[in-house]
C-alpha cells in the first residue's frame, strides 16, 4: 500500500495542503506495517469524540525513522455518540493516540521503510535509512558503502 492509497482509505485523518498539511512521504513498507494499523487504532480511539478529531499534519522519514505529526482539530459532530464522552475520557484518548504515534515512530527503526520486513538502521553516504537485509544487499551490489548504525541501547549493552 502506498501513502496515497492510505490517504484515500482514511481521508478523514489527513489534512490537505489547503487546510494546513505539510505533506506525506514515506516508503510503502512503513505504510503497510506501521501507518495502516495506526490509522485503524486512531479511528477506534476517536469513536464518540465530541470536541476534537485527530488529523495527520505531516508524515515523513527523518534520520532513518518515521516522523508523524498530528493535530487535534475541533469539529461539530453530525451525530451524538451512543453515550456521552467526558472531557477526562477524551483527554485520555488523546494521550493514548500520542503514545501510539510515538510507538509507531520507534518501531520504524526496526522495520524496513521499503519492504516492511525486519530492518536495520544504516548510513549510506551520510543518509540514514532503515532497510531489510535484502535492500542492504541490493545497495551493496550497486557499489554503495553501507555502515550499520548501532542504537544507543545496543551500544550500552555491548
N, C-alpha and C positions, 0 to 999 in steps of 0.2 A: 504494500500500500504506500502511496506517495503522500506527501504533505497536502497536496491539492485534493486528493481523494478523501483524506481525513477531514479537511475543511468542508468538503461537500457533504460528508456524512454527519458532521456535527456543526452546522453553520451557526447555531445559536451560541457556540463557545468562542467564536472568532470575531474580533473586531475587523473592520475593513479599513483600508487606507483613509477613506473619508471620515471614519469615526475614531481614528487615532492609532491604528495599528502601525507598528514599526517593521512589520514583515515576518514571514515564516520561512525558514530554510533549514533543513537537516536531512540526513540520509534516510532511505527507506527502512533500514534495519531498526532505527530508533523509533520511527513512526509505528511500525508493526508491533514491536516488542515492548515499547515504553509508552508512547503517546496515545495510542488507541485505548489500551487499558486505563490510562489516566483519564481520558475523556469519559469513559464509561463510569469510572469512580466518581468524577465530578458531577455527572448527571445524576447519579444515585444520591450523592450527598446534598445536592441543592433542590431535591424534590421538596416542594412545600415552602420554599423560601418566600417570604412576603415582602422583604425590603431590598434585597440585592440579588444580583446574578453574577456569576463568575464569567469573565471573558479573558481569553489569551490576548495579550498586547504584543508579545514578541516571542518567537521560538527560534533558537539558533544554536550553532556549535561554537564553543569558545574554549580555546586551550585543550581541545580533545574531549570535552564533555558537553552535555546538553545544558542549555540555559532556557528556562521557561519563566516568562514574566506574566503574571496575572493581575487583573484588576477586578474589584468587586463593584459592580455597577448598580445604581439604584434603578428600579423599574416598578411599574404598576402591574400587578398580576391581572390576567384576564379571568381567572377563576380563583375562588377561595380554596385553600387547602382543606383536606378532609378533617384535619384537626389543627388548632392554632399552634403556630411555632413561636416559642418565646424568644426574646432577644438573646438570652443566655444560650439557648439551643442553636440559634443562628450563628452566634459568635463561636461556639464550639465547632460547628460545621466548617466555618472559615478557617479555624486553626487546623482542623483535620485536613482540609484541602491544601493549605500551605505545607503541611507535613508531607502530604502525598507528592506535591510538586518537588519538594526538596529530595525526597526519596528517589523520584524519577531521575533527578539530576545526578545523584550519587550512583545509581545503577548504571547510568550511561557510561561510566568509566570502566565498566566490566562487560559491556555489550558493544559489538561492532556496529558502527554507525551505518555501514552499507548493507551488511548481511543479516544482522540481528543475532548472529552466533556469539558465543563467548569471545570476548575481546581483550586486548592488551593495549595500554596507553603507550604510544610510541612517538618519537620525534623523527620527522622526515624533512631534512634540510631546514630545521628550525621550526617547522609547523607540527603542532601536536594533533594526533588523531587517535581514536580508539578503533583498532582493527582486529579482525579474526586472523588466525594463523594463515588461512588461505589468502586473505587480502595482503598480508605482510609478504608472503612468498611471491605473489604477483609483482609487487613493487620491487622486491629484491631482484627478480628476474629482469626487470626493466633497468637494473643497474643503480637503483636508488639506495642510499645508505640509510639504514633503519637503526635507530637507537631505542631500545626498550627503556621505559621510564618506570622506576620503582616508586610506588606511592609512599607517603610518609609512614603509614602503618607498617608497610613491608620493610622499610629502611630501618626502623627502630627495632623490629623483631630480629633482624639479621645480626 
